[in-house]
Every structure is written in C-alpha cells, then in structure tokens.
C-alpha cells in the first residue's frame, strides 16, 4: 500500500513538473498577449501547487495570491490600456526587435538562475537545527514567521521598503491618476460587494493571525485584502491619488511601524529588532498588521495607477477624496 502511494506521488509530481514546463513554453512563444496572460495565471496556479508539494505552504499562498491573481489582474489592465490607446485592432503590440530582446533577456536570466542553483552549497541541517533551537525565544510557533520577522527581520524590513519605493514610483509617474466608478454599476457586482467584502476582510485577518502558528502572515493577508480593494476600485470607489491621503498613508505605515519598533528595541536592548522575549509575539503581530495594510495599499495603488485620467472621465468636485459612493452603489 505504501509503495503504491509513493508511486502515485512520484507520478503526480512528474506530471506537475511536465505541465509547468509546457505552460512556460507556451507562455513564452504565444503571439497573442491575452492568451499569454491566461497562461501566466495558469502557470502561477500550478506553481503554487508545486510549492505545496515541496511543503512550502507560505510561498504557495503568496504565489497564488500575488504571483497569479493580482499580477494577472495588473497584466490584463495594462493590456486593455495598450489596446485602447496605442494600437489599432489587429496590430501587434510588440515589435519583432522587442521580441528578440525579450527572448535574449529571458535566456540570460535562465542561465543566471541555473548557474546559481548549480553552485549552491550542499544541503545542511545546521540552519534547521539553529532555527529550531531558538524557537522558544522567537515569540511565534511558525518557523517561517520566526525567520522573517525575528531572526532575519532586516530582510523583511528591506522588502517593505522596496514596496514603498514601488508605490512612490507609481505616484511619480501618475501623480493625478483617477479611477472613477461607473454611475450605474452592475447589480451582480453590487451583490458580490455585499457578500465578498466582509468575507475578504475576515479571511485576511485570519491569515494574519494564523501566521504566528502556521503558514500565513502579512504578505498573504495583504494580498487577500488587496483583492477586496481592487474589487472596490473596479466598481464602487473613486480614487484621486493627488488629493487622497488615505491610500498613500497606508502605503508607508508598514515601514514606519517597522522602523519605530527597530528604534525602540535599540534603545531598550542595544540592538535593532532584538525583541524582549516576553513581548516578541506582540511586536511581531503589530509589525505584521501594519505591513498587511501597506502591502494591500501598494497592490491596490499599482492597479489604480494604471487607470490614468486619460482612461477615465474626470469626476466632479465631490470625488476629490478617497470615498465610497454609497448613493451610486450599495443601497
């Protein structure tokens, strides 16, 4: 019986690896950009399943939410804008030299990644033993969260900073970007807003909280929360990035709280991000809660930033702020 299960698992993993290779090849060679985006989303979902098989559930959640879901939505929005503004029907959106450059870039990146994997040192249990021995002082029970928010907190701090730079870049490119809700949103979309938004917020909070004990945490929770923000941005919310303070403030709160905790621990303990053992769990939760808001805000801002005022009619004076138009949506 055990041999049969092992054979089935090996067969499944082999088929999954083959599907990933086929999807990647079809994605790279597809001349149709819409088809390529669909293949990209499919590849992301299959890659999430591969991460699950590798017992990396945290990475699988992030890949499914960000790599496949939100990135796919960004690609679809960008494609729609390109088709409407820059090309006539039936024309190719990418020139032949552009395809050659893209192919060479992909080949170079593949070679670099292959060389990196080939030169990795042999696997050692030393790091695993080191993490396991320090779990009692980490403040959490999930080793991934312990590494990202305690033992290697600097890495996560820099990641939050990179996200903030991405948001600043969007604001710099589209400082007056506006996204306006349809005056008569679909009743189906209204029903989805009523049913899904509370559920999305609840799931996001649960994923944030469970990260202390099991796979989850700020990045996964932020991606789920961003899905709700994008749903609002699609139908029921008006954005004016130059006038609104809520969205830009949310993008920076994660880095701000992280830095404040780092400074506080330096004054109390003498080292940045060296948490007192008794307060480690609470501080990690505070950092992750703020990071969740920042991650969600950045992802929503990236989506909204693609919708410039050239794509949407400029709203009236009543929509200069980040508001929820109840009179036009949910009644």
NUGU-216832 format. One record per residue: x, y, z of N, C-alpha, C in turn; residue in three letters. Coordinates in steps of 0.05 Angstrom, whole numbers, plus 5000, padded with zeros to 4 digits. Layout:
// residues N
XYZXYZXYZALA;...
END
This chain:
// residues 331
501749765000500050005000501750255000UNK;503850255017505650485018507150524992UNK;507950304980509350324954507550444933UNK;504950374934503050484914502650784918UNK;502550864943502351154949504751304940UNK;507151194945509551324936509651344905UNK;508851134892508851134863506851344852UNK;504551364865502551564857503651854861UNK;505051894884506152154889508252234869UNK;510052044863512152094844510952154816UNK;508951994809507652044783506352314781UNK;504952394803503652654804505752874802UNK;507952854817510053054816511253074788UNK;511652844775512652854748510852984728UNK;508252924730506253054712506153354718UNK;506253424743506153714750508553864739UNK;510953744741513353864730513153894700UNK;512053694687511653704657509653914650UNK;507453944665505454144660506754424663UNK;508354464683509654724687511454794663UNK;512954594653514754644630513154714605UNK;510954564601509354624577508054894579UNK;506954964602505655224606507755454602UNK;510155414613512155624610512955654581UNK;513255434566514055454538511855584521UNK;509355504526507155614511506855914518UNK;507355984543507156264551509256434536UNK;511656334534513856494522513556514491UNK;512356314479512156314450509456414439UNK;507556474457504956554447505056834435UNK;504056874410504057134398501657304408UNK;499757174420497357314430497757394459UNK;497757654465498357744492496257654512UNK;493757654504491557574522491957274530UNK;492557114510493056834515495456794533UNK;497556954528499956944545499357004574UNK;497657204579496857274606495357054619UNK;493456934605491956704615493856474622UNK;495756424605497756214610499456284634UNK;500056544637501656634660500156574686UNK;497556634687495956584711495756294716UNK;495456134695495355834698497955734709UNK;500155834698502855754708503155824738UNK;502256064746502456134774500855954792UNK;498555864783496855684800498255414802UNK;499255314780500655054780503255074797UNK;504555304796506955344812506355344841UNK;503955454848503055454876502755164886UNK;501555004868501254714875503954584879UNK;505954654862508554544865509854624892UNK;509454874900510554954926509154804949UNK;506654744946505254584966506554304968UNK;507154184945508353924944511153934957UNK;512454164956515054194968514854274998UNK;512354275008511854345036512554635043UNK;512454815023512855095027510155245024UNK;508455205043505655305041505655605041UNK;507455735056507556025057508056145029UNK;510056025016510656114989508356054969UNK;507055834973504755754956502555964958UNK;501956044983499856244987500556514973UNK;503056594977503856844964503856824934UNK;504656604923504756564894501956574882UNK;500056434896497356424885496056704887UNK;496456844909495057104912496357324896UNK;499057344897500457564885501457484857UNK;502957264856504157184830502157124809UNK;499956984815497956914795495657114795UNK;494457164818492057324819492357614813UNK;493757754831493958044828495758124805UNK;497957984801499658044778498157994752UNK;496657784751494957734727492957954722UNK;491758064743489958284740491358534730UNK;493758584740495358814730496058784701UNK;496758544692497358494664494958534647UNK;492658434655490158474640489458764637UNK;489758924659489159204658491159354639UNK;493659284641495659404624495159344594UNK;494359094589493759014562491359164551UNK;489359194567486959344559487659634552UNK;489359754568490160034563491860054537UNK;493659864533495259864508493459834484UNK;491559654485489859604462488159844455UNK;487259994476485460214471486960474463UNK;489360504473490760764470492960764449UNK;494260534446496660534430496560384404UNK;494560214401494560034377491860034364UNK;491859984338489359934324488659644325UNK;486159574320485259304321486859134302UNK;487858914312489258724295492258764294UNK;493258994303496159054302497558904325UNK;500058844321501658714342502558924361UNK;502458864387503259054408506259044413UNK;507658844403510558824408511858784381UNK;513858944375515358924350517258684351UNK;518158614327519958384325522558434341UNK;523858674339526258714355525658694385UNK;523358784393522558764421522358474430UNK;521358304413521158014419523857894422UNK;525657974404528457864405529757944431UNK;529558204438530758294463529558154487UNK;526858124487525657974509526557684511UNK;526857554488527857284488530657254498UNK;532457444490535157434500535257484530UNK;533557674539533557734568532657484584UNK;530557354574529557114588531756894588UNK;533156864565535256664564537556724583UNK;538256984585540457064603539657014632UNK;537157094639536157044666536056754673UNK;535256584654535156294658537956184664UNK;539956284649542656194653543756274680UNK;543056524688543956624714542756454737UNK;540156404735538756244755539855964756UNK;540355844732541455574731544155554743UNK;545855754738548555764750548355794780UNK;546455964789546156004818545355744832UNK;543455604821542555354832544755144832UNK;546255134810548354934807550654974827UNK;551155234834553355294852552555314882UNK;549955244888549155244916550755044932UNK;551355114957552754924974551054684980UNK;552254454988550654214995548754285018UNK;546454145018544454185038545654105066UNK;545054275085545954225112543754265132UNK;543654105152541654125173542454335194UNK;544654465190545654655210543654885215UNK;542755005193540855225196538255135208UNK;537254905200534754795211535054755241UNK;537254645249537754605278537954865293UNK;539255065280539555325292536855465297UNK;535155455276532555575279530855425300UNK;530955165300529355005319530255065347UNK;532855095352533755145379533055415390UNK;532455605372531855875380528855945379UNK;527155745372524355795370523055875397UNK;523955775420522755865445522956165450UNK;524956295439525356585444524356755421UNK;523156625401522356775377519756925381UNK;517956835399515356965403513156845385UNK;513856665367511856535350512456235348UNK;510556085336510955805334511455715305UNK;511055895286511555825258514455905251UNK;516155715243518955775239519355975216UNK;517655975196517856175174517556455185UNK;515456495201514956755213517256835231UNK;518256645246520556695264522956795249UNK;523556675226525856755210525357035197UNK;523057075186522457325171522157565189UNK;520957525212520357755229522157775254UNK;523757585259525457595283528457545276UNK;529057295268531857235264533057385240UNK;531457425219532357575196530557815190UNK;529857965211528058185208528958395189UNK;531558425186532658625167531758575139UNK;531658325131530758255104527958355099UNK;526158295117523358375114523058675115UNK;524658815132524659105133525359215105UNK;527359105092528159205066526059145045UNK;524658915048522558845029520259055031UNK;519559125055517459325058518359595046UNK;520959655049522059905037521859895007UNK;522459664995522259634966519359674956UNK;517459564971514659614964513959904965UNK;514960044985514360334988515560484964UNK;517960404955519160534932517560484907UNK;516460244904514660184882512260374882UNK;511060414906508760594908509560874901UNK;511860964910512861234904513261264874UNK;514261054861514561064832511961094817UNK;509860954826507260984814506261264817UNK;506461374842505561644847507061854830UNK;509661794825511261984810510561974780UNK;509861734770509161714742506361814737UNK;504461754755501661834751500761994776UNK;501762234780501162384804498162464806UNK;496762474784493962554785492162334775UNK;493062084778491461864768488761844782UNK;486761804765483961804776482661544765UNK;481161414783479561194774476761244784UNK;474861244766472161334773470261094771UNK;468461064790466460854789464460914768UNK;463360694756461260714737458760824752UNK;457361014738455061134751452760934755UNK;452860714740450760504743452160234744UNK;453360164767454759904768452859674766UNK;453959454757452359214753451159114779UNK;448659034779447458914803448958674813UNK;450058524794451658284802454058364818UNK;455458584808457758674822457058784850UNK;454758914852453859014878453358784897UNK;452158564887451758334904454358214912UNK;456358204894458958104901460258274923UNK;459958534921461058714941459758654968UNK;457158624969455858564994456758305006UNK;457158094990457757835000460657785005UNK;462357894988465157824989466858005007UNK;466258265008467958445023468258365052UNK;466058315067466458235095467957975097UNK;467457785079468957535079471857575073UNK;472557755054475357805048476757925071UNK;475558115085476758245108477158035131UNK;475157865135475457655155477657465149UNK;477757365124479857185116482657305118UNK;482857565111485357705113486357715142UNK;484457785160485157795188485957525199UNK;484557315190485257045199488056955190UNK;488657015164491256935153493457085168UNK;492957345175494857495190495357375218UNK;493257305231493457195258494656915259UNK;493856745240494856475240497756455233UNK;498856665221501756665214503556615238UNK;502556665262504156625286504456325292UNK;502556165282502555875289502855695264UNK;502155795241502055625217502655805192UNK;502655685168503155845144501156075142UNK;502156315137500556555135502256795141UNK;501057025147502657255154501957495137UNK;503657695138502957965127502657955097UNK;504557835083504457845054501957705043UNK;501357475054498957325045496457475052UNK;496357585077493957735086493657995070UNK;495858125064495758375048494758325020UNK;495558095008494658034981491657984981UNK;490657845001487757795002486258055007UNK;487258225024485958485029486058655004UNK;488158644989488358794965486358714944UNK;485658454944483558354926480858504932UNK;480258544957477858704964478058994955UNK;480459104958480859384949480559414919UNK;481659214904481359224875478459184867UNK;477059014881474158984876472659244879UNK;473359394901472159654905472959854883UNK;475559844876476560034856475259984829UNK;474459734824473259664798470459784795UNK;469059814817466259884814465160104833UNK;466260124857464760284876466360504890UNK;468960534883470560734897471760924877UNK;471861184883473261374867475861444880UNK;477961434864480661504874481661754861UNK;482961924876484562144865487162144881UNK;489262024869491661984884493062244892UNK;492562464877493862714884492462854908UNK;489862784912488462914934488062734958UNK;487862474953487262294975489762254992UNK;489262245019491462195037491361905049UNK;489061775047488761515060490561305047UNK;490461285020491961075007494961125009UNK;496061365003498961405007499861365036UNK;498161445055498961405083499061105090UNK;497260945079497260665085499660525073UNK;500660625050503060505038505560535055UNK;505660745071508060795087507960705116UNK;505560615125505260555153506860305161UNK;507060115143508559875149511459925155UNK;512760085137515560155141515960325166UNK;514060515171514260685194514160535220UNK;512160355223511960195247514360015251UNK;515359895229517659725230520059885241UNK;520560125230522760285239522460375268UNK;519960445276519560525304520160295323UNK;519360055316519959815333522959775333UNK;524259805311527259775310528659975328UNK;527760225327528960425344528360375374UNK;525860285380525160225408526859995419UNK;527259785403528859565412531759645415UNK;532759825398535459915401535860065428UNK;533960235435534160385460533860205484UNK;532259995482531759815505533759595507UNK;534559485484536259245484539059295473UNK;539459525460542059575449542559485420UNK;540659335409540859245381538159275367UNK;538359335341535859365325534459095324UNK;531759105327530058875323530858635341UNK;532058685364532458475384530258505404UNK;528058355400525658385416526058265444UNK;524858385464524758255490523057995487UNK;523957785499522657525495519657545503UNK;519057675524516257685534514457835514UNK;515458035500513858195482514358135452UNK;515957925446516657875419514157815402UNK;512357645412510057575396508257815390UNK;507857985411506258225407507458415387UNK;510058455388511358645370511258535341UNK;511658275338511458165311508658195300UNK;506658155317503858185307503358475299UNK;504358675315503958955308505359015281UNK;507758915278509258965253507758845229UNK;506758605232505458465210502758595204UNK;501358695224498758835219499259085202UNK;501359245210501959485194502859405166UNK;504559205164505459115138503259015120UNK;501258895132498858805117497559035103UNK;497159255118495859495106497559605084UNK;500159615088501959735068501959565043UNK;502159295046502259125023499659145007UNK;497359145021494859175007494659444993UNK;495559655006495359924994497159944969UNK;499559834970501359844947500159694924UNK;499059454929497959294907495459434895UNK;493759554911491459704901492459944885UNK;494460084896495460324883496660254855UNK;498060024853499159934827496859894807UNK;494659774817492359724799491059984791UNK;490660164810489260414805491060594787UNK;493660584792495460754777495460704747UNK;494660464739494560404711492160544698UNK;490260624714487860764704488261064707UNK;489561184688490161474689487661624681UNK;487861894685485662064678485162074648UNK;487061974632486661954604484761724597UNK;484561534615482861304610480061334622UNK;479761504642477261534656476361824656UNK;473761874654472862154656473462274683UNK;474162524683474862654708472362704724UNK;472262614749469862644765469562934774UNK;467262984787466663244797468063304823UNK;467463534834468863614859468363434882UNK;466063284881465363114904467062864905UNK;468762814885470262564885473262614887UNK;473962844898476862904901478162744923UNK;476562634940477662484962477062184958UNK;478562024974478161734973475561674988UNK;473361624972470761594985469261354973UNK;467361264988465661054979462961174971UNK;462261134945459861264934457461084939UNK;456361114963454160944970451661004954UNK;451261254946448761314932448761204904UNK;451161124894451261014867451660714867UNK;452160604890452860314890450960154908UNK;451660134933450159954951448160114967UNK;445660054963443460194978441859984992UNK;
END
